Amino acid sequence: MASERREGPIRHGGDLGEAGGLFPQAPEPWIDLSTGINPIPYPWPALEASAFTRLPAKADLAALEAAAARAYGARPEHVVAAPGTQALIDLIPRLRAPGRVAVVGPTYAEHAAAWVRAGHAVATVPDLAAEADVVVVVTPNNPDGRVVPPGDLAAAAARLAGRGGWLVVDEAFADLEAFGPEPVESLCAAPPPGCLVLRSFGKTYGLAGLRLGFAVAGTPMADLVRRALGPWAVSGPAIAVGCRALADSVWRREAAAARGRDADRLDALLAAAGGRIVGGTRLFRTADFPDGPGLFGRLGRAGLFVRRFEAAPARLRFGLPPDAAAWTRLAEALAAAPGA
């Protein structure tokens, strides 16, 4: 395998403390475009006091997992709720003995870091063909939106399972991509043996602070994850909001259409500013610019924080602006940039 990975500091989106340190004179409020979180959140319902004052019952958790199963087209016994996808990313590497792990990249850095922390030898590879005990792939990928066909995923899972290996498929950005002329297909309906699929709640519903995510896998692996999480892993408020939101298929379809229009609008702005669109999803767009570091700085000084990549300095990733004022500030800042 190529490109051995060692753990190091990871820069995340959404760190406005970093933004303020880099650009202390920037106007406020900051417009945070550095994440891929839906900027128009689900209208969270009023919650009964019991959601906060008592431990969640088994029936409550079962209702949440059943709601997620319906939303993802999965079977309820295959769905495991967790306190965020990040918790699962950290947990899964500890569920097997150290071995060789291939992460299809470049992609979200947390996967490789978690496997390294658990003692595995980790390499970044270009595709699913790597010889490894575990292969990790993000589809749609962050930051370029690359989608791996489900047939390729199933074939890789079968190859790995044949020798006791695993395929970990991160579908954090798949929810809204299931709509449209070229819908992204998920493995959730029938996860192959040895395959574990991760689904994010916070990104789709704009409620990242709720900390809710799901693993979807066949019964043996789902049971393994469930036991490792232990009881009461998900809070009462997260269960209550999750049940309501996951059952709201109308909101999900309307959000997909609206964010798709926003993504097209953002592409047009970035292209007009000299960007070459690399790809993305309905929740973020990625482009290469003639002077990526310079544009990052000019946007930062204007109070707009976007995602940069040390390994690809020309590349910037933009989340979607949340309102008309933010769209206007972004358009003005891009138009003022050299080469616009």
C-alpha positions in Angstrom: 0.0 0.0 0.0 1.1 3.6 -0.6 1.3 6.7 1.6 1.6 5.4 5.1 -0.3 7.6 7.6 0.8 8.8 11.0 -1.4 10.7 13.4 -1.0 14.5 13.4 -3.1 17.5 14.1 -6.3 17.7 12.0 -7.9 20.9 10.9 -11.7 20.8 10.9 -14.4 23.0 9.5 -16.5 25.1 11.8 -13.6 26.3 14.0 -14.5 30.0 14.3 -11.9 30.3 17.0 -9.2 29.6 14.4 -10.9 32.0 12.1 -10.8 34.8 14.7 -7.2 34.1 15.4 -6.3 34.2 11.7 -8.3 37.3 10.9 -8.8 39.4 14.1 -9.9 42.5 12.3 -12.6 40.7 10.2 -16.1 42.1 10.5 -18.6 40.2 12.5 -20.8 38.2 12.6 -18.7 35.6 10.9 -20.3 33.7 8.0 -19.0 30.1 8.5 -18.8 28.4 5.1 -16.2 25.9 6.3 -18.6 23.0 7.1 -20.8 20.8 5.0 -23.7 21.1 7.4 -27.2 22.1 6.1 -27.5 25.8 6.8 -31.3 25.6 7.0 -31.9 23.3 10.0 -34.9 21.1 10.6 -37.4 23.0 12.7 -36.8 21.1 16.0 -40.0 20.4 18.0 -40.7 21.5 21.5 -39.6 18.6 23.8 -41.3 17.2 26.9 -39.4 17.6 30.1 -39.1 13.8 30.3 -36.7 13.8 27.4 -34.2 15.6 29.7 -35.1 14.2 33.1 -35.2 10.4 32.6 -33.0 7.8 31.0 -34.1 6.8 27.5 -36.1 3.5 27.5 -35.3 0.6 25.2 -38.5 1.3 23.4 -37.5 4.9 22.7 -34.2 3.8 21.2 -36.0 1.1 19.1 -38.4 3.8 17.8 -35.5 5.9 16.7 -33.7 3.1 15.0 -37.0 2.1 13.3 -37.4 5.7 12.0 -33.9 5.7 10.7 -34.4 2.3 9.0 -37.5 3.7 7.2 -35.5 6.8 6.1 -32.5 4.8 4.9 -34.4 1.8 3.4 -32.9 -0.5 5.9 -34.1 -3.2 8.3 -34.5 -2.0 11.9 -32.3 -4.7 13.4 -29.5 -3.5 11.0 -29.5 0.0 12.4 -27.5 1.1 15.4 -27.9 4.7 16.8 -24.9 6.4 18.2 -24.0 9.9 19.6 -22.7 11.2 16.3 -20.9 9.6 13.4 -17.6 10.8 14.9 -18.2 8.5 17.9 -18.5 5.6 15.4 -15.4 6.6 13.5 -13.5 6.4 16.8 -15.1 3.2 18.0 -15.0 0.9 15.0 -11.2 0.7 14.8 -11.1 -0.7 18.3 -13.4 -3.6 17.4 -10.8 -5.6 15.7 -7.1 -6.5 16.3 -4.6 -4.2 14.7 -4.0 -4.8 11.0 -3.6 -3.1 7.6 -6.1 -0.4 6.8 -6.5 1.3 3.4 -8.4 4.6 3.3 -9.5 5.6 -0.2 -8.4 9.2 -0.5 -7.9 12.0 -0.4 -10.8 12.3 2.0 -11.9 13.3 5.5 -8.9 12.9 7.7 -10.6 11.6 10.8 -10.9 8.0 9.4 -7.2 7.5 9.0 -6.4 9.2 12.3 -8.9 6.9 14.3 -7.4 3.7 12.8 -3.9 5.0 13.6 -4.8 5.7 17.2 -6.1 2.1 17.5 -2.8 0.7 16.4 -3.5 -0.2 12.8 -1.1 0.4 9.9 -2.9 2.9 7.7 -2.3 3.9 4.1 -4.1 6.3 1.8 -4.9 4.5 -1.5 -6.6 5.7 -4.8 -9.3 3.0 -5.0 -10.9 -0.1 -3.5 -8.4 -2.6 -4.9 -5.9 -2.3 -2.1 -4.7 -5.4 -0.3 -5.7 -4.7 3.3 -7.7 -6.1 6.2 -10.0 -3.1 6.2 -10.9 -0.6 3.4 -12.6 2.7 4.3 -14.3 4.7 1.6 -16.4 7.9 1.8 -19.2 8.2 -0.8 -20.2 10.9 -1.8 -16.6 11.9 -0.9 -15.5 14.9 1.1 -14.3 17.2 -0.4 -14.7 16.3 -4.1 -18.2 14.6 -4.1 -16.9 11.5 -5.8 -19.4 8.7 -5.8 -18.5 5.0 -5.8 -21.0 2.8 -7.6 -22.8 0.4 -5.2 -21.7 -2.6 -7.4 -18.1 -1.8 -6.8 -18.7 -1.5 -3.1 -20.5 -4.8 -2.9 -17.7 -6.5 -4.8 -15.1 -5.0 -2.5 -17.1 -6.1 0.5 -17.3 -9.7 -0.7 -13.6 -9.8 -1.4 -12.7 -8.5 2.0 -15.3 -10.6 3.9 -13.9 -13.7 2.2 -10.7 -13.3 4.3 -12.3 -11.9 7.4 -11.9 -8.2 6.4 -14.3 -5.3 6.6 -15.4 -2.5 4.3 -16.4 0.7 6.1 -18.6 3.0 3.9 -19.1 6.5 5.1 -22.4 7.8 3.5 -22.5 11.0 5.7 -23.5 13.1 2.7 -25.8 10.6 1.0 -29.2 11.6 2.4 -29.9 14.6 0.1 -28.1 13.0 -2.8 -30.8 10.3 -3.0 -33.0 12.8 -4.9 -32.6 14.2 -8.3 -31.9 12.9 -11.8 -28.9 10.8 -10.8 -29.7 9.6 -7.2 -26.9 8.2 -5.2 -27.7 4.6 -4.2 -27.0 3.4 -0.7 -25.9 0.0 0.7 -28.2 0.4 3.7 -31.0 -1.7 2.2 -28.9 -4.8 2.1 -25.4 -4.3 3.6 -23.2 -7.2 2.5 -21.4 -9.3 5.0 -18.4 -7.5 6.5 -19.7 -4.1 5.4 -20.6 -1.3 7.8 -22.3 1.9 6.5 -22.2 5.2 8.5 -25.0 7.7 8.1 -24.9 11.3 9.6 -28.0 13.0 11.0 -26.5 16.4 11.9 -25.3 17.3 8.4 -28.6 16.5 6.7 -30.8 18.2 9.2 -28.5 21.0 10.2 -28.5 19.9 13.8 -24.9 18.9 14.3 -24.9 19.9 18.0 -27.5 17.3 18.7 -24.8 14.6 18.2 -26.7 11.7 16.4 -25.5 9.3 13.8 -26.1 5.7 12.7 -24.3 2.5 11.7 -26.0 0.1 9.3 -24.7 -3.4 9.0 -25.7 -7.0 8.9 -26.9 -8.5 12.2 -23.5 -9.9 13.5 -21.7 -6.6 12.9 -24.6 -4.4 14.0 -24.7 -6.4 17.3 -21.0 -6.0 17.8 -21.3 -2.2 17.4 -24.4 -2.1 19.7 -22.6 -4.0 22.5 -19.5 -1.7 22.2 -21.6 1.4 22.5 -23.3 0.2 25.7 -26.6 1.4 27.2 -27.9 5.0 26.9 -25.4 6.0 24.3 -27.9 8.4 22.7 -29.5 11.2 24.7 -33.3 11.6 25.2 -33.4 14.9 23.4 -31.5 13.4 20.4 -34.0 10.4 20.3 -37.0 12.7 20.4 -35.8 15.1 17.7 -34.4 12.3 15.6 -37.7 10.3 15.6 -39.6 13.4 14.4 -37.1 14.5 11.7 -36.3 11.1 10.3 -40.0 10.4 9.8 -40.5 13.7 7.9 -39.9 12.5 4.3 -41.6 15.7 2.9 -39.1 18.0 4.6 -36.2 15.8 3.4 -37.3 15.9 -0.3 -37.9 19.7 -0.1 -34.6 20.3 1.5 -32.8 18.2 -1.2 -34.4 20.3 -3.9 -33.7 23.6 -2.2 -30.1 22.8 -1.4 -29.6 21.6 -5.0 -30.6 25.0 -6.2 -28.3 26.6 -3.7 -25.4 24.4 -4.9 -26.0 25.5 -8.5 -26.1 29.1 -7.4 -22.8 28.7 -5.5 -21.2 27.0 -8.5 -22.0 30.0 -10.7 -20.5 32.4 -8.1 -17.3 30.4 -7.8 -16.9 30.0 -11.5 -17.4 33.8 -12.0 -14.6 34.3 -9.5 -12.2 32.2 -11.6 -12.8 28.9 -9.8 -12.7 25.5 -11.5 -15.4 23.4 -10.0 -14.0 20.1 -8.7 -17.3 18.8 -7.4 -19.1 18.4 -4.1 -22.6 17.6 -2.9 -25.9 19.5 -2.3 -24.3 20.7 1.0 -20.9 22.0 -0.2 -19.0 22.8 -3.3 -15.3 22.5 -4.0 -13.2 24.5 -6.5 -9.6 25.2 -7.5 -8.5 28.8 -7.9 -5.4 30.4 -9.5 -4.5 31.8 -6.1 -6.3 29.7 -3.5 -4.3 30.9 -0.4 -4.8 34.5 -1.5 -8.5 34.1 -1.9 -8.8 32.3 1.4 -7.1 35.3 3.0 -9.3 37.9 1.2 -12.5 36.0 2.2 -11.3 35.7 5.8 -10.6 39.4 6.1 -14.2 39.9 4.8 -15.5 37.7 7.6 -16.1 34.7 5.5 -14.5 31.4 6.7 -14.1 28.6 4.1 -12.3 25.3 4.2 -8.7 25.1 2.9 -6.5 22.1 2.3 -2.8 22.1 3.0 -2.1 19.3 0.6 -3.9 21.1 -2.2 -3.3 24.9 -1.8 -5.4 25.9 -4.8 -8.4 24.1 -3.5 -11.2 25.7 -1.3 -14.4 24.2 -0.1 -17.5 26.3 0.4 -20.5 25.5 2.4 -23.9 27.0 1.5 -24.7 30.5 2.8 -27.7 30.5 5.3 -29.6 33.6 4.2 -29.8 36.4 1.7 -27.4 38.7 3.6 -24.8 35.9 3.6 -25.2 35.3 -0.1 -24.7 39.0 -0.7 -21.6 39.2 1.4 -20.1 36.2 -0.4 -20.9 37.5 -3.8 -19.4 40.9 -3.0 -16.2 39.3 -1.5 -15.7 37.1 -4.5 -16.3 39.9 -7.0 -13.7 42.0 -5.3 -11.1 39.3 -5.6 -8.4 39.6 -8.3 -9.4 37.6 -11.4 -13.1 38.0 -10.9 
